[in-house]
Amino acid sequence: MYKSIIRPVLFSFDPEKIHYFTFSLIRNLSKFPGMKPVFKALYVVEDKRLERELFGLKFKNPVGLAAGFDKNAVLYNELANFGFGFIEIGTVTPKAQAGNPKKRLFRLKDDKGIINRMGFNNEGLEAAITQLKKNKGQLIIGGNIGKNTQTLPEDYTKDYLACFNALHPYVDYFVLNVSCPNVGSHAKLNDKDYLLELISAVQKANKTFRKQKPILLKIAPDLNHVQLDEIIELIAETSLDGVIASNTSVDRSGLKTSDARLKAIGNGGLSGQPIKEKSTKVIKYLADNSHKAFPIIGVGGIHSAADALEKIEAGADLVQVYTGFIYEGPSLIKQINKALLK
Ligand SMILES: Cc1cc2nc3c(=O)[nH]c(=O)nc-3n(C[C@H](O)[C@H](O)[C@H](O)COP(=O)(O)O)c2cc1C
């Protein structure tokens, strides 16, 4: 029903507007007393065999919602009824920011992809905390954190630390997002020495809390082997808890969408089916060359159960979806979990 009726209607509207419309719809529908059991019956697969234990956390199942969908942590309680094993909120930055000018979100229907240059539009740290205080505790919640666009390079670490310290009581794990192609800070966030400094600072802050929270690094799918080797070294040197591979890609090769349309769209990060292989290759490279030394969350172009299994086969311990959730609908989560049980 999603692909034959709901998706054609949703896809006939502006992508960003429909995102917020869908949010209101899910929130309002979830308020009806009978709806929660209906959503659960449709989408949730409960089975002990799906449970995963990773970096000291117990996940109900290995299929998560990737960052960027619930940036302001306003819908995770309702989204918990759609079968996810975990939900990552954010990217949250210390101060609220509008992000890039609209239009900044584009569907590439022929490629089953999305190009976005949202630019970390979010309501900021305080707003996220207000929402996280409403957590009903149904799922593992990840906090994906970043820096404000206006922040000067010498203050990047301060921004990450502000988010880390303030969100610490409210999320189960952290993700240092250093791979967004839309916030113009690439040189520094790709530099190994800087990443070492950033990770050490956040780990030091982590030790000041009674209970430490796992910290992961989210990387781009466009890193070459030398850069991936550096990531492996970095994780070994810092004993970071894991890697999320991957964020969106700046590569546009091999798309069915015309060059004219791509030119008209302009800059942005590509997600969905066109980045599937790229992100799987990154996962495989990290897993093989580190001899599976750290946990990996695999994300990028998962549109079917087979795509998820491919990521796991390549070395992912957990997977996340974003674009596939938009194109294939909420039943994708159930399909993946059922396939995992088989
Ligand atoms: C519209 C949009 C916004 C996103 N925003 C964020 C974000 O704020 N932080 C982040 O770490 N990743 C963000 N992502 C990247 C996704 O979390 C994911 O890593 C990427 O899209 C690849 O997965 P997919 O092919 O399943 O979409 C965003 C993706 C999209 C499509």
Ligand as a Chemical Component Dictionary entry (heavy atoms), coordinates in Angstrom:
data_LIG
# 
_chem_comp.id                   LIG 
_chem_comp.type                 NON-POLYMER 
_chem_comp.pdbx_formal_charge   0 
_chem_comp.three_letter_code    LIG 
# 
loop_
_chem_comp_atom.comp_id 
_chem_comp_atom.atom_id 
_chem_comp_atom.alt_atom_id 
_chem_comp_atom.type_symbol 
_chem_comp_atom.charge 
_chem_comp_atom.model_Cartn_x 
_chem_comp_atom.model_Cartn_y 
_chem_comp_atom.model_Cartn_z 
_chem_comp_atom.pdbx_ordinal 
LIG C1  C1  C 0 17.821 14.714 4.262  1  
LIG C2  C2  C 0 18.956 14.069 4.981  2  
LIG C3  C3  C 0 19.462 14.666 6.125  3  
LIG C4  C4  C 0 20.530 14.078 6.806  4  
LIG N1  N1  N 0 20.993 14.659 7.936  5  
LIG C5  C5  C 0 21.998 14.067 8.625  6  
LIG C6  C6  C 0 22.471 14.629 9.836  7  
LIG O1  O1  O 0 21.968 15.644 10.313 8  
LIG N2  N2  N 0 23.497 14.002 10.462 9  
LIG C7  C7  C 0 24.060 12.845 9.991  10 
LIG O2  O2  O 0 24.986 12.315 10.620 11 
LIG N3  N3  N 0 23.622 12.279 8.865  12 
LIG C8  C8  C 0 22.601 12.859 8.182  13 
LIG N4  N4  N 0 22.157 12.284 7.030  14 
LIG C9  C9  C 0 22.837 11.072 6.509  15 
LIG C10 C10 C 0 22.113 9.781  6.919  16 
LIG O3  O3  O 0 22.103 9.629  8.303  17 
LIG C11 C11 C 0 22.802 8.566  6.283  18 
LIG O4  O4  O 0 24.096 8.447  6.816  19 
LIG C12 C12 C 0 22.909 8.659  4.758  20 
LIG O5  O5  O 0 21.765 9.270  4.214  21 
LIG C13 C13 C 0 23.113 7.299  4.096  22 
LIG O6  O6  O 0 22.043 6.435  4.403  23 
LIG P1  P1  P 0 20.773 6.199  3.415  24 
LIG O7  O7  O 0 21.313 5.896  2.062  25 
LIG O8  O8  O 0 19.997 5.099  4.044  26 
LIG O9  O9  O 0 20.003 7.488  3.417  27 
LIG C14 C14 C 0 21.086 12.857 6.325  28 
LIG C15 C15 C 0 20.558 12.265 5.192  29 
LIG C16 C16 C 0 19.508 12.833 4.515  30 
LIG C17 C17 C 0 18.951 12.162 3.285  31 
# 
loop_
_chem_comp_bond.comp_id 
_chem_comp_bond.atom_id_1 
_chem_comp_bond.atom_id_2 
_chem_comp_bond.value_order 
_chem_comp_bond.pdbx_ordinal 
LIG C1  C2  SING 1  
LIG C2  C3  SING 2  
LIG C2  C16 DOUB 3  
LIG C3  C4  DOUB 4  
LIG C4  N1  SING 5  
LIG C4  C14 SING 6  
LIG N1  C5  DOUB 7  
LIG C5  C6  SING 8  
LIG C5  C8  SING 9  
LIG C6  O1  DOUB 10 
LIG C6  N2  SING 11 
LIG N2  C7  SING 12 
LIG C7  O2  DOUB 13 
LIG C7  N3  SING 14 
LIG N3  C8  DOUB 15 
LIG C8  N4  SING 16 
LIG N4  C9  SING 17 
LIG N4  C14 SING 18 
LIG C9  C10 SING 19 
LIG C10 O3  SING 20 
LIG C10 C11 SING 21 
LIG C11 O4  SING 22 
LIG C11 C12 SING 23 
LIG C12 O5  SING 24 
LIG C12 C13 SING 25 
LIG C13 O6  SING 26 
LIG O6  P1  SING 27 
LIG P1  O7  DOUB 28 
LIG P1  O8  SING 29 
LIG P1  O9  SING 30 
LIG C14 C15 DOUB 31 
LIG C15 C16 SING 32 
LIG C16 C17 SING 33 
# 
